[in-house]
Amino acid sequence: MITELDGQGLALSGGGYRASLFHLGVTRRLHELGILQDTTRLSSVSGGSILSGFLAHRMLDRGATRLAFDDWEREVSAPFREMARRDIRTGLFFRHLAWNWAWPAPRARGLEKALRRHIGPRTLVELPARSGDGIEFIFLATNIEKGTPWRFTSETIGTHATPADMTIAEAVAASACFPPIFGPIKIRKNGKIIGHLTDGGVYDNTGMEPVWNSNKVVLVSDAGTPFDLKVPRWFGSRIMRYVDIGRNQVGALRRRAIVRRLHHRYLTVRDDEGRSSCELAEQDDCFMRNRQVTDKPTGAFWRLASVKSNFCENCSDEFAAEVNELEKDWYGYPEDLLLSHISEIRTDMDSFTSAESKVLENHGYFMADLAIRRHARHLGNLGAAFRVPHRDVLDTAAVRDALRVSHSRLHSWSRWFD
C-alpha cells in the first residue's frame, strides 16, 4: 500500500558547526531558487538543528510562517556566521572536567543555556502546526532507552504533548548533545523525566526519516564525515574503526534507499478484473500498457563530500553545456581541495574562523545548485543568477592555507583570536 505523498521536505544532517555552515549555504541557494519558501517540513539533526533553530527564530521574529526573507545575507547569513565564531564547547568542557566528568548531563544543560543565548528564547509551541499552512520544524534526537528517534515539534515531543514552556533551544540541545562530551540530556514534563536523549546522529545522522516516506518532494543535505580510507595506527583509533565501519554501512544503506526512491516511480497495476495493486518500477516503465503513475516522489540528495564529476556522469549535453558555462566564472572548489581539506574540517562546536565559515557556505551554496540542476530542476527558478556568496575565499592556494589546521580540535585557542 502506498500512502499519499504531499508537501516538500528538507532534511539537514548533523556534523557540528561544519554542517550548520554547509547547510547555511545550501538554504541560501534554495531561498534564491524559491524552493526554501515552498518547504513545508524541515527535519534536522545536531548541527543541522542548530541552523534550523536559528532559522525558526528569524522566521518568528518576522511574524512569518514560512522561510522567506528580504535580505538573506543581513537577516540570516551574517548573524549566523558571527554565532559560529563563538566557542560553545571548550568552556563547558573544562568548566566541568575536574568535578563531574562521570555526569555529563550538566554540560548538556550548559549547552542548552548557551544555545538559548545565541539562538533565542522562543518556544516550540510558537512554531507552525503540522496541519497549518506554515512550515513544520522537526528536531531529531535519539532515545537511548529504546534506541529510537525522538521528535521535537510544535505539537509533540516523543509521544507527549509539547509543554508550553519548552524552548526551541532545548530541542536543539537535545539534538546536538554529542557523546561523550555532552549528555545524555534528561527531558522532563510536569517534573517527571520522560526521556533520556542524546545526539540525533547516533540513530540517523541524515535526518531524512521524517521526510523520505511522507513528502512529495524530498531534499536531503548530508554534511556527515566521509569514511576515512586510512587504517589507524593507534590502538584506540583501531577499536573505533570497527564502530565506524558499522555506522558507515548503515549510512550507506540509507543513502542508497533515498537515491533509489527518488529514481523510481510507484505504479498502480490493474488486473483483468479491475483490481489494483502497487509495485515499484523504473522510470522507463511508466508508459507500459495498463499502468498509471499514481505517486511520483521527486527531489535530490547531496553530500558535503560529493564531487562534481559524479553529477556529470551520463548527463545530457544540455546539462554539460550549462556546467561548462558556469565554470567560466566559478562553479565549485577543485575536487582535490574538497577531499583533502574541506571534507576534513572538524565536526565540532568550537570557534570557526571567518575563512572556514565562508568556504563552507560557498561549498553548500554550490552543492545545492548542482544537485537541483541535475536532479530537481523543475522545483526552482534556475533563472536566478548563481552568485557565489564570498568571492574573497575562492583562490585555491589561499583556501588551503586557511584550512591547514581546520581538521584539528586542538587548535581552538588560535581560532579565538582570528
PyMOL commands that set and color helices and strands:
alter all, ss='L'
color gray80, all
select helices_A, chain A and resi 16-32+36-38+47-61+72-84+90-100+105-119+124-126+168-176+200-202+209-212+235-262+283-287+308-312+317-326+335-340+342-344+354-375+391-393+396-402+412-415
alter helices_A, ss='H'
color red, helices_A
select strands_A, chain A and resi 8-12+41-45+136-143+148-152+156-157+160-161+185-189+192-199+217-222+264-270+276-282+291-295+298-303
alter strands_A, ss='S'
color yellow, strands_A
deselect
rebuild
show_as cartoon
